[in-house]
Every structure is written in C-alpha cells, then in structure tokens.
C-alpha cells in the first residue's frame, strides 16, 4: 500500500515539473522535487485549532432532571421508608427577568423601548438594588414551603378534603349561553391506566360529575385527561351539554314510587312527604340536590358501581309518569289519601272519559303502588327479636319494671293537660291531691 502511494506521488511530481518548465522555462531538479513532496506528505502536521468544551454537568441537563437526581427515591427505597425527609424542589427561575441581573442596566429593545417619542434611548447603568437578592430568596422560599390547605367544613366532600362530594362550580359558558344558577358536584375521581405496545402503561384521571340548576334540570358526564384539573373541566363542560329535564311533584319529591335497573344495579325509590329529607345513597343524594328533590327514600340492591347507580336513578326519573298521564292510561280517577290531610280522599287527576264499573276487568291491577312499580315488590327482611329476650333475666327485668311502666309519660301528659297530677277520682276525693310545693317569695335586698 505504501509503495502505491509513493508511486502515485512520483507521477504527480513529474506532471508538476513539466507544467512549471513549460510556463517559466526552468528545469527543476527531479530528485529534489520528489523528495520534498514525499516529505510533505509523510510528515505529521499539528492542528492550529484545538476543541474547547463549553458545557458541563450543570448546564447540560434541565433543572427538573437535576432536582430529580437530588430529591428522587427509588420504589424499593420508598417501600423501606426512605425519602421522607427530602426537601422540596425550588424554582430558581422564579423572580428572574430577562435582561435584569446583578448589574442594573437599561438595555434598549430588551428592558426598555428603543424610542421614547423622538428620542433614541441609549444604554445606561442604573443604581444597584441592595434588596434584590433578599427578594429572590423570599420568592424561592414561598415556592418551596409546604402550605397547609384547609377547607371549610361545609365545603368538604364525603371523606375529608378529597374531591368526591365537593362542589366544583358551574360549567364554563359556551358562546352566548351562560349557566347561571347551576352548580356541579364531583361524584367519582380515580386514576385509570391503559396499556399499549408503544407507550406502555399510560395513566389518566377519570372524573364523574353531575350538574344542575336545582329546579328540574340536571345532567351527568364522565371526563378523562392526564391532569386532574383538565379532567374536571372536561367532565363539567360535557355535563352542561347533556342536560335532562326531570318532573318534580310539588317542588319537593317524585311523582310516585318507581323501580329502575342498569346492569346488575337495582334502585328502588319511594315518594315521601314534605320534611322527610333525603335518606339514600350519598351519590343519589348529591343528584337530588342538583335536581331540586328534597324528600326521598331509595334502596339499592345488587352491584354498587357508582356510575351504574346514577344511570339507573336517572332512567327511573325519566320514566316516571305524571298523575294526569296515569289517569289517562287507566281512564279512571286518581285519588290520593295521606295522613297529612287526615286520610281525606283527594282527587288528583281525572281523564276526559272515565270508564264504568262494568268495563273494568276482574284481573286488572287497581293498586296504585303495584301499578307504578310494574308488579315488583321490595324485599322486606324479617326483623328478629334481640337475643336477650329469650333469657330468664329479661322476664325478671320486665316484671320489676311493670310498676314503673309509662309513669314518666303519664306524668308529663297530666301536667301538660291539667297543670297538676290528677286522675278520674280527683274530683270525688279532692283531699287525695298530691301536696304542692309552695315557692318561697323572693326577698328583696335592702
């Protein structure tokens, strides 16, 4: 290989010698030219420019990677209890402004405009700020310190400061439509994972909410996003676009008892009088608050999946019938009897054409509760007496308490009605009245 290189150099040298001789009329020595060419090719030359490294460990990686190397703990170490006393990361760029440093300068085009009116602003040095470093340190400390986040007791959710059960505000306005009078309650917030071949295990937040105006208009939706705040926003706005109208009886309860089912979840709902309150699942209670229902009783059987519970409850609300619809279907008068009116029958709805007694079939369902529940009956579990009622000591206790039975209640009733303790023989034997304790007159201080 070296022989071929030397041979090619000789041919190049011969060609160069002929060229110079033809142009300048000079005859160069052959031996000297070839030797100089060979020496120039074989000698090592030292480079004039040397590489300089301007990067190091601290400016090659971003701040997040550097803080992670200082504050992170492996999963195995975390399980062993390490990493509990690590400091929080600090944002050292907080308070820093481009163009403003230790030397207070005016830079036209960066920290100040180039022209001010017709005057061209020149570079100028301003007096130093002695409190600059103290202000930066204060900002960094505020960012790194742990703040105690307290929530008002009335604003807390179902379990402390967690998101489910808390109010998250009305949906965002959409164009000219604004959701005035609306409110949203979070029902479920949980992380979900999706395993894919390219991205691996991908984590997102799933938020299930219900929104309403407390006047018969409500909707629910599910939102997912990588960040929790984005998931809440997506679910809230999506629920505002899926509003449903629910009929409310006398602005406080449902029209009738109903049964609904979604999947393996069964929901039984009972109509209640005014002042009863909401005695139901906490998710159904939040939905009733958003709809405007104040008195209700519900019972759940089967699966307790929260999303299935809400869907089954809304299906039952949308399928309920008004009194006029039931009267038109049966072509009979709908009469209501309740304790609040002293068991007095009250005609609630009447159809335009009423059937006669001869037109009603013998096997037709005329019971109101059985009709609206679609021939379903709620299972009532038998209540067994307490275990101690079978003991001998319970009989002895009842025998001893028989003399004192209802004495307190009778005493209170007699004092309320007559103002004294008396019986049906008091008028016949007035001397049998119990002696009254006379109050001593108050003595005025001299």
DRENMI-247582 format. One record per residue (C-alpha): x, y, z. Coordinates in steps of 0.2 Angstrom, whole numbers, padded with zeros to 4 digits, always signed. Layout:
N
XYZ;...
This chain:
446
+0000+0000+0000;+0014+0012+0004;+0023+0008-0012;+0007+0013-0022;+0006+0029-0013;+0024+0034-0016;+0022+0029-0034;+0007+0040-0037;+0016+0054-0028;+0030+0052-0041;+0018+0053-0056;+0011+0069-0048;+0028+0077-0046;+0033+0073-0064;+0017+0082-0070;+0020+0097-0059;+0038+0098-0065;+0033+0098-0084;+0020+0111-0080;+0032+0123-0072;+0045+0120-0085;+0033+0124-0099;+0027+0140-0091;+0043+0148-0084;+0057+0140-0095;+0065+0132-0079;+0071+0115-0077;+0069+0109-0059;+0079+0095-0052;+0069+0079-0052;+0077+0071-0036;+0074+0087-0025;+0056+0089-0030;+0051+0072-0027;+0059+0071-0010;+0051+0087-0005;+0034+0081-0010;+0036+0064-0001;+0042+0073+0015;+0027+0085+0015;+0015+0070+0013;+0023+0059+0026;+0026+0071+0040;+0013+0074+0053;+0006+0091+0055;-0001+0098+0071;-0018+0106+0070;-0019+0125+0073;-0036+0125+0081;-0040+0115+0097;-0058+0110+0103;-0064+0118+0118;-0078+0111+0129;-0091+0124+0134;-0103+0113+0143;-0103+0104+0160;-0114+0093+0170;-0124+0108+0177;-0129+0117+0161;-0131+0101+0150;-0147+0095+0159;-0163+0104+0163;-0167+0110+0181;-0180+0096+0183;-0168+0082+0179;-0155+0090+0191;-0168+0091+0205;-0174+0074+0202;-0157+0067+0204;-0156+0075+0221;-0174+0073+0228;-0180+0056+0220;-0180+0040+0229;-0182+0023+0220;-0198+0012+0223;-0188-0001+0233;-0181+0013+0244;-0198+0021+0246;-0205+0004+0252;-0191+0004+0265;-0196+0021+0272;-0183+0032+0263;-0186+0049+0256;-0197+0055+0270;-0186+0070+0275;-0181+0076+0257;-0183+0094+0253;-0195+0101+0240;-0188+0107+0224;-0186+0125+0221;-0189+0135+0206;-0173+0146+0205;-0180+0155+0189;-0194+0162+0199;-0192+0181+0200;-0179+0181+0187;-0182+0193+0172;-0173+0193+0156;-0161+0207+0154;-0161+0211+0173;-0146+0204+0183;-0134+0209+0197;-0129+0225+0187;-0144+0236+0185;-0143+0241+0166;-0155+0249+0154;-0155+0238+0138;-0164+0246+0123;-0175+0234+0115;-0175+0222+0129;-0179+0230+0146;-0184+0247+0138;-0191+0253+0122;-0179+0258+0108;-0188+0275+0105;-0196+0286+0118;-0206+0299+0107;-0192+0305+0095;-0178+0302+0107;-0167+0287+0105;-0163+0278+0121;-0145+0274+0125;-0138+0260+0136;-0137+0266+0154;-0132+0260+0170;-0144+0262+0185;-0141+0262+0203;-0140+0245+0211;-0154+0237+0221;-0147+0231+0238;-0163+0221+0242;-0164+0211+0225;-0156+0195+0232;-0167+0196+0248;-0182+0197+0237;-0177+0182+0226;-0173+0172+0241;-0191+0176+0248;-0199+0171+0232;-0190+0154+0232;-0194+0150+0250;-0213+0154+0247;-0212+0142+0232;-0204+0128+0241;-0213+0128+0258;-0227+0117+0262;-0243+0126+0264;-0257+0119+0275;-0273+0119+0264;-0288+0120+0274;-0306+0118+0268;-0322+0125+0276;-0332+0111+0285;-0347+0115+0274;-0336+0114+0258;-0329+0097+0262;-0333+0081+0252;-0339+0064+0258;-0322+0060+0265;-0312+0075+0271;-0303+0086+0258;-0305+0073+0244;-0313+0078+0228;-0329+0067+0228;-0344+0076+0235;-0337+0093+0233;-0344+0107+0223;-0333+0112+0208;-0344+0127+0201;-0355+0129+0186;-0350+0123+0168;-0340+0136+0158;-0350+0147+0147;-0352+0141+0129;-0354+0156+0117;-0368+0167+0122;-0375+0153+0134;-0371+0155+0152;-0375+0143+0166;-0382+0155+0179;-0389+0146+0194;-0380+0130+0190;-0368+0120+0201;-0358+0104+0199;-0354+0091+0212;-0340+0078+0209;-0346+0060+0212;-0330+0050+0207;-0312+0054+0204;-0300+0040+0201;-0284+0036+0191;-0286+0024+0176;-0272+0015+0166;-0271+0010+0148;-0258-0002+0142;-0252-0001+0124;-0237-0008+0115;-0230+0009+0110;-0232+0020+0125;-0233+0006+0139;-0243+0010+0154;-0252+0026+0152;-0260+0035+0167;-0275+0046+0166;-0288+0054+0178;-0306+0049+0177;-0319+0061+0185;-0338+0058+0185;-0349+0073+0189;-0367+0079+0190;-0373+0097+0187;-0390+0105+0189;-0399+0121+0192;-0409+0114+0207;-0425+0117+0198;-0428+0101+0187;-0413+0102+0175;-0398+0091+0178;-0385+0081+0168;-0370+0070+0172;-0355+0066+0162;-0338+0057+0163;-0321+0066+0159;-0304+0059+0157;-0287+0068+0155;-0269+0067+0160;-0271+0081+0173;-0284+0081+0186;-0289+0099+0183;-0291+0096+0165;-0302+0080+0168;-0313+0090+0180;-0315+0104+0167;-0319+0091+0153;-0332+0082+0164;-0340+0098+0170;-0342+0106+0152;-0348+0089+0145;-0362+0088+0158;-0368+0105+0154;-0371+0100+0136;-0381+0084+0141;-0395+0092+0152;-0411+0082+0156;-0427+0089+0162;-0435+0079+0177;-0453+0081+0183;-0454+0086+0202;-0470+0084+0212;-0474+0100+0222;-0456+0105+0221;-0450+0093+0234;-0452+0074+0229;-0455+0062+0214;-0472+0059+0207;-0473+0040+0213;-0463+0026+0218;-0453+0018+0204;-0440+0004+0201;-0426+0005+0188;-0411-0006+0184;-0394-0003+0175;-0383-0018+0173;-0383-0028+0189;-0388-0012+0199;-0406-0011+0205;-0413+0005+0213;-0430+0006+0222;-0436+0024+0225;-0451+0029+0237;-0460+0045+0237;-0460+0054+0254;-0470+0068+0262;-0463+0085+0264;-0450+0087+0278;-0444+0069+0277;-0427+0073+0270;-0415+0063+0259;-0412+0045+0265;-0402+0037+0251;-0385+0033+0244;-0373+0048+0245;-0372+0049+0226;-0391+0049+0224;-0392+0062+0237;-0380+0074+0228;-0390+0071+0212;-0406+0075+0221;-0398+0091+0227;-0394+0096+0210;-0411+0092+0203;-0421+0100+0217;-0428+0085+0225;-0429+0087+0244;-0439+0072+0251;-0434+0054+0245;-0430+0037+0251;-0421+0025+0240;-0413+0007+0242;-0400-0001+0231;-0398-0019+0228;-0385-0029+0218;-0369-0020+0211;-0364-0004+0220;-0355+0003+0205;-0357+0022+0207;-0359+0026+0188;-0372+0012+0187;-0381+0019+0202;-0383+0036+0194;-0388+0030+0177;-0401+0018+0185;-0408+0033+0195;-0409+0045+0180;-0418+0031+0170;-0431+0029+0184;-0433+0048+0185;-0436+0050+0166;-0448+0035+0165;-0459+0042+0179;-0477+0047+0174;-0487+0062+0180;-0504+0060+0188;-0513+0065+0173;-0504+0053+0162;-0508+0038+0174;-0526+0044+0174;-0527+0044+0155;-0519+0027+0154;-0531+0019+0166;-0546+0030+0161;-0550+0031+0180;-0550+0045+0193;-0533+0046+0203;-0537+0048+0221;-0524+0052+0234;-0526+0048+0253;-0512+0053+0265;-0510+0056+0284;-0506+0075+0281;-0524+0078+0275;-0532+0067+0289;-0535+0052+0277;-0547+0063+0267;-0548+0057+0249;-0542+0070+0236;-0545+0068+0218;-0528+0072+0210;-0531+0069+0191;-0546+0064+0180;-0546+0058+0162;-0558+0066+0149;-0568+0049+0148;-0570+0039+0163;-0574+0020+0162;-0588+0012+0171;-0588-0001+0183;-0593-0014+0171;-0579-0010+0159;-0566-0014+0172;-0559-0032+0171;-0558-0043+0187;-0539-0046+0185;-0535-0028+0181;-0522-0020+0193;-0530-0006+0203;-0517-0004+0216;-0508+0012+0213;-0491+0006+0221;-0491-0011+0212;-0495-0002+0195;-0481+0011+0196;-0469-0002+0202;-0473-0014+0187;-0478-0028+0199;-0462-0028+0208;-0461-0028+0227;-0447-0023+0238;-0440-0037+0248;-0443-0033+0267;-0432-0043+0278;-0440-0051+0294;-0435-0042+0310;-0430-0055+0323;-0431-0050+0342;-0415-0047+0351;-0406-0062+0358;-0408-0057+0376;-0427-0058+0375;-0425-0077+0377;-0416-0076+0393;-0423-0078+0410;-0416-0062+0416;-0426-0052+0403;-0443-0059+0411;-0437-0054+0428;-0432-0036+0422;-0450-0034+0414;-0458-0040+0430;-0449-0027+0440;-0452-0013+0428;-0470-0016+0426;-0475-0005+0441;-0465+0010+0434;-0471+0007+0416;-0476+0023+0407;-0475+0034+0423;-0464+0047+0416;-0475+0049+0400;-0491+0049+0410;-0484+0062+0422;-0479+0074+0408;-0496+0072+0399;-0506+0076+0415;-0495+0091+0419;-0497+0097+0401;-0516+0095+0400;-0522+0099+0418;-0507+0108+0426;-0507+0095+0440;-0506+0077+0444;-0524+0070+0445;-0535+0056+0440;-0553+0052+0437;-0556+0051+0456;-0548+0068+0459;-0565+0077+0458;-0573+0065+0470;-0559+0065+0483;-0551+0082+0482;-0541+0078+0498;-0531+0065+0488;-0522+0078+0478;-0503+0077+0480;-0496+0092+0490;-0489+0106+0480;-0473+0114+0484;-0476+0132+0488;-0462+0143+0481;-0454+0155+0494;-0456+0173+0490;-0441+0182+0484;-0433+0193+0497;-0428+0210+0490;-0411+0216+0495;-0411+0230+0507;
